[in-house]
Structures are given as C-alpha cells and as structure tokens.
C-alpha cells in the first residue's frame, strides 16, 4: 500500500510503500527521476527483515507515438 501521494525531493518524485509477502513486511520506495513531458525513469528500492535497502528494479518509460 502506498503512503500518500508522493513527495517532490529535488528533481525526483518519491513514493513510499509497504507490502507483505510470505509473512514478511517489505518497506519500499519508488523514485521517479529524469521526468519530462514524454518520459521518466522509475527506480525501486526495498528492504525487508530490518536489512539494508536494496535497489531492486529500474527502467525507462517513454511516450509511444
């Protein structure tokens, strides 16, 4: 579940979320960077069991013509 609508931090938009998987709580952050009218880059970071935050996924989205 996402917490709120996201927060602008410098040139990024940051969303915090929490999910439960196989009985484990996973806290995560989705960061949208390089935002323009036609593209953006999402990056996901997760941490579980009180461990360090790990980058789990990154991509690039562009507007289809």
Residue pairs with C-beta under 8 A, 6 or more apart in sequence:
1 17
1 18
1 19
2 15
2 16
2 17
3 15
3 16
3 17
3 18
4 15
4 16
6 13
6 14
6 15
6 32
7 13
7 14
7 15
8 14
11 33
11 35
12 31
12 32
12 33
12 35
13 31
13 32
13 35
14 29
14 30
14 31
14 32
15 29
15 30
15 31
15 32
16 27
16 28
16 29
17 27
17 28
17 29
17 30
18 25
18 26
18 27
18 28
19 25
19 26
19 28
20 26
24 48
24 49
25 48
26 46
26 47
26 48
27 46
27 47
27 48
28 44
28 45
28 46
28 47
28 56
29 44
29 45
29 46
29 53
30 42
30 43
30 44
31 42
31 43
31 44
31 45
32 40
32 41
32 42
33 40
33 41
33 42
33 43
34 40
34 41
34 60
37 63
38 62
38 63
39 60
39 61
39 62
39 63
40 60
40 61
41 58
41 59
41 60
41 61
42 57
42 58
42 59
42 61
43 55
43 57
43 58
44 55
44 56
44 57
44 58
45 53
45 54
45 55
45 56
46 53
46 54
46 56
47 53
47 54
